[in-house]
């Protein structure tokens, strides 16, 4: 299951540039490392 920005915003409390960047970097890193998300 891929976490959406809407779900991340709900969890974090607000949507901001650092949340978006963090999610993108995390997805990219997981893809490059071949890691399967567990959530």
N, C-alpha and C positions, 0 to 999 in steps of 0.2 A: 504494500500500500504506500503510495507516494503522498507525503504530507503536502497539502495545498497551502498557499499563502493565507487563505481565509482561516484555515485551522490553526496555523502558526500565530496569526494575529490574535485569535481568540485565546490561545494558550498564553501568549506573551503579554497581552493586554493592550497593545497598540501596534500599528504597522509603521515601520520607519525604514530608512535606507539601510541601516546596519542589519536589520532582520532579513531583508531581501538579499543583501550581499552574503550574509552568513549561510542562508539556505542554499544559495547558488554554489558557493564554495564547497559546502558540505556535500551536495549532490555530485559536483565535479570530482571531488576527492574520492568519494565512494566508488564512482564509475572507474576512475583511474586505478584504484587499488583492487578493484574486483570484489568489493565488499557488498554482501546482500543485506539490505536494511531489515531490521527485525521488528519494525513497528509499522 
